[in-house]
Amino acid sequence: MPNLVSPTLSLSAAASWGAADFSGGLATKRSNVFGVVVIAHGIGLLFMLVLAVLAREDLPAWSSLLWGIAAGSVGGAGLACLYKALAVGKMGLTAPLSAVISALIPVVFSFSTAGLPRGVQLFGFGLAIVSIWLIAMQRRSSSESKGLGLAVAAGFGLGGFLLFIRFAGTQAVFWPLVAARAASFALMTLILLKRRLLSAGDQQLIAKPESWKPVPGVLHYILVAGILDSAANALYVAAAQRGRLDVAAVLSSLYPASTVILARVVLKERWSRLQALGMVAALAAVPLVAR
């Protein structure tokens, strides 16, 4: 019997991440990206602290917490890039591009340390990566290409998070994520403070600097993004503990499907034929990877 616990947790993480990114992208369309991430990660930090206390999880070794801090630092920067890419570009393009890059980083590491998986699984990995790419492939106009550089940077940041948080989560689930959220929250807060100080000290500024505070009507999007993103992190760590890192990373990285579906339902973004084919390929890849 195949181990279905890790794939199920990974797919749950993908659904939660996709919904969180969609909600965070909507908030960033109308508010400062760093303000959105600061509030979302502050909410996520409180959420993880509550879960760690309720689960009565023992504090892990300092090495796990340090890996968590490293994961939160690169992941926070990657998430800020992703939210900005989702805001200025097309969600159906920027989200899958970042997902392909973020999935490849832990997959390459897993292949080099744990060896190649079975042939059927390896084919499933390839099909999953292709499916994400197909979802991303659209005719690119000048407006549709906006945010691609940010999406690439987001992919490397989020891929580093997937790898580092796996190192952090060998002994526990919630406390390493508390450390990660604390690090990303602190990083975004420092960036906000630096931007405010630079704006205040620049006498050449004529226009009023952009406020970090969310505009009315977006706070609930930030709340949803913070909770769902943190929940997805916990699901991913649990999945990586119970199975191969590459399986957890690839299946979790199918989160753009959730983002694209929500963009289609809520924003009425159209799917191309390649996107529809990518969705079918992703569905076919799941049972192959989960074998």
C-alpha positions, -999 to +999 in steps of 0.1 A: +000+000+000+014+034-009+019+060+018-010+085+012-005+105+043+024+127+029+007+133-005-026+142+012-009+167+035+011+181+005-020+186-016-038+202+013-008+226+017-010+234-020-047+243-018-041+264+013-010+282-002-029+289-035-058+305-016-034+325+006-015+338-024-047+348-042-060+366-011-026+383-005-024+393-042-058+410-040-047+429-009-015+440-025-033+454-056-046+481-033-021+484-004+017+485+001+032+450-003+055+453+027+026+464+049+005+434+037+033+409+044+040+425+078+004+422+089-001+388+074+031+374+090+022+390+123-011+372+122+006+340+111+031+343+140+003+345+165-015+316+148+016+294+150+022+304+187-013+293+196-009+260+177+025+253+194+010+259+228-022+239+222-001+210+208+022+211+239+051+207+215+085+206+232+111+232+221+135+217+196+173+221+195+187+256+187+198+243+153+162+237+143+152+272+153+181+287+134+171+268+103+136+282+109+150+317+111+169+312+078+137+298+062+116+327+074+141+352+061+144+339+025+107+329+025+095+363+037+115+381+009+102+356-016+066+360-005+069+398-007+082+394-043+053+370-051+026+393-037+040+422-057+042+400-088+006+389-083-005+425-079+013+440-110+011+410-133-013+384-142-020+359-115-023+330-139+012+336-151+033+349-122+021+323-097+030+292-118+063+306-128+074+311-092+061+276-084+082+259-110+114+275-097+105+269-060+097+232-067+130+225-085+152+236-056+142+210-030+137+184-058+173+187-070+185+185-034+164+154-027+176+137-058+212+143-048+208+131-012+181+105-013+186+092-048+162+090-077+127+077-070+111+049-089+105+053-127+068+059-124+073+085-097+100+102-117+077+104-147+051+119-123+075+145-111+083+155-147+046+156-156+039+178-125+066+203-134+054+204-170+018+209-158+028+239-138+047+253-168+017+247-191-005+266-166+020+295-169+022+294-207+001+322-222+005+346-250+026+374-235+018+410-243+038+438-227+012+441-199+012+403-193+050+402-189+049+425-159+060+409-127+080+381-143+113+392-128+096+394-094+081+359-099+116+345-106+130+361-074+099+348-055+106+313-068+142+312-055+131+327-021+102+302-017+123+273-029+149+282-002+121+282+023+109+248+013+144+234+017+154+252+049+121+245+067+126+208+060+159+210+079+142+229+107+113+205+110+131+173+118+123+174+155+091+195+156+065+212+134+052+244+151+082+259+169+104+260+138+075+277+120+072+302+149+109+310+144+104+313+107+074+336+111+092+358+137+122+362+113+100+371+083+080+395+104+111+412+117+126+414+082+095+430+067+092+454+097+128+465+093+123+471+055+092+492+063+111+512+089+140+518+066+116+529+038+098+553+061+131+568+074+144+573+039+112+589+028+112+612+058+148+622+052+144+629+015+137+666+011+132+662-027+100+643-023+070+662-034+043+635-032+033+621+001+050+587+006+028+556+002+014+545+035+021+510+047-014+508+064-039+487+045-068+506+028-103+500+040-118+468+028-086+447+025-079+437+061-100+405+058-079+395+027-047+399+047-062+380+077-071+351+054-037+352+037-018+351+070-038+322+085-039+301+053-002+306+045+009+296+080-015+265+080+000+255+046+035+258+061+026+234+089+010+210+065+041+210+043+065+203+072+043+175+084+042+161+048+080+163+045+084+145+078+063+116+067+076+111+032+103+121+006+112+158+004+108+158-034+072+143-032+062+169-006+078+197-025+064+189-060+028+182-048+028+213-026+041+234-055+009+227-074-006+256-054-009+278-086-038+256-097-057+269-066-047+305-074-057+302-111-091+286-102-098+314-078-087+340-103-111+324-129-140+323-105-136+357-087-117+378-112-131+362-144-095+356-158-098+334-188-079+301-192-060+294-223-060+259-239-026+254-225-037+262-190-066+238-193-042+211-205-019+220-176-047+214-151-054+180-167-017+171-165-015+181-129-045+159-120-027+130-139+006+136-121-008+134-086-014+096-084+019+090-101+039+110-076+019+096-047+027+059-056 
